[in-house]
Amino acid sequence: MAHVNENYGKLPGSYLFSEIARRTAAFAAKHPDADLIRMGIGDVTRPLAPAVIEAMHRAVDDLAAAETFRGYGPEQGYAFLREAIAQDDFAARGVSVDADEIFISDGAKSDCGNIGDIFSVDNVIAVCDPVYPVYVDANAMAGRAGDYDEASQRWENIVYMPTTAENGFCPALPEVPVDIIYLCSPNNPTGTVLTRDQLQAWVDYANECGAVIMFDAAYERFIVDADVPHSIYEVPGAETCAIEFRSFSKTAGFTGARCGYTVVPRALVRGGASLRDMWNRRQCTKFNGASYVIQRGAEAIYTPEGAHQVDEAIAYYRANARLIKEGLEAAGYTVYGAVNSPYIWCKTPEGMGSWEFFDRLLNEAAIITTPGAGFGPAGEGYVRLTAFGERADAERAMERIRALG
């Protein structure tokens, strides 16, 4: 008789965004004519850049002729994209990352979930709180989290590092030994960032104790402040302790096209083993590579015209974030994020819980947000809004929120 992975049975009843979808569907069924404004899930709305579309069309034509047809591609990604990334995302910032340390994938979410394959199940995991749910759930599925306590909304074997307004959204170094540390900057969900000095403290800590930092830089293109690194490898010593995840989803509109990459430096060794070589073996065994057409589209982001077009889309979302932040503050709310990020972290009215405020905004203003409690215990008392919608929707949403009083 086949036995199932019992860790799946320990997961809380519903994935955060599934519950949001359920409540939204229930509201829409009751109010079929409601003008819903979606500011919850961070899905983009700007179309792919023209340079990207043109590159994809050319790639499709390649597949239509025997002379240029491509079958299975390299599991690590095509050299044309890896080399463009090494040059534009790293060398241009004075950072040395070799093309063969870059692994192209179908998105950062997949890699964040799959990276655990190369680590032992008995590693102690540390996460910021609040946190992107995939970091926690993927480790729970693998058996590293132990049991879930409904009362505290915490996993018994995970070390939670509060990342709140009280500590300036910079988590303190763990007081107990940990092995794998998840950091995200710009942060999802809070929209806040870690400075160079703050990241240096984490890098020094990880190198001293032999931990590995999982650094999620999916939103780096939104950074405008000079003292905020776009890559953890801008911090001395990071190449011996950190794995970095990047995504084209939010930066270039690839949420539907699916493409991202992970950097595993050759210098990163634990237990006498090269983590780069282990990840390479994992990918060669379990992954056949991202689509040739999609990778050609991603390559176009690094052309002058492609980069300019992507920057225009980023500027559009930044303006939305600023509009939402200013609108919420004008309505009397305390707001964080939005400056270096597409996310706005809004404190709920006094005494109102995250899901309670979510329901109020949904039922009284037809606005969909994301309850902060879904990102961890320290997210209670907040909701997350995204700037990825249309400008007119952001303007109407702020009008409705002001009208709520």
C-alpha angles and dihedrals in degrees: 000000000000117000121214129219100270091201090076088064090059094060117108115262100269140016108247097247092044089058091048089052091049094052092044092051091050091051092047091050090054094042107031093169095051116127099229119200111202114213098144116081112049098238118147125237104190112099121245114281115269090240089056093049092049091050091050091050090052090049091052088052088052089058091050095063128063092222094059102025117133124205124177110000128206112291089228093054134264117303092234091065098037091051092048090051093048090052103039104031097039119009090048087060094047094259123132112221118153120223091239090059089061121086119193116215142164091270146321093266091062092049094046088054097041101043089083089073090081095050131077118254092238095065115122111237125212121194135178114249115251095037144167101272096229092071091058101035095049091054091045090054089051092052100250097113102061116207128345119238111211094197096057095026088227137121113239097229099041121093110223117208111198111231103187145137088266092065097033091257090288111119119225120244110269117269091210128053114274132180107197123035125193116208127172124191122203080033127234115236104011098048090222128128142220118235126226092260092048092051091046089060090054093047092050090049094050093048092048096052100031096246124147122231118216101206116195109200097166092132100041094120090067092062115115103162113096096219093057114091118227089207132028087228088073084073115082113250096019093115090070097049113023142078115195128208122202132182137198090201101090098021098050105013098258097140089117098029093052119215136142140134145227128216119213110176120220088230091064106100129161127176089002091298129115108237089201091059092045092052090047090054091047092051093046090052101042107023133057096197135263120292117284090225092052093046091053087052091051091049089059090063087072095055116097093249093043093049091049093050093048090049089055091055091047090051089052092054092044089055089050090051091051091048092050093046093049092044093052093046090050088054090055101260127137109237137187134185122021096112101080095012144051090235128091117200109204125190112228122237114281112288095007120120125224097254091042091055091043089055092047093052090046098046100036102032105019090235120141116212134159119257111236092220088070089068095055141296094293089056091068111116095034141083127204122225125189130218095211097101132090119292093239090053091052091051093048092046092055091049090053093048092050089050091055090065 
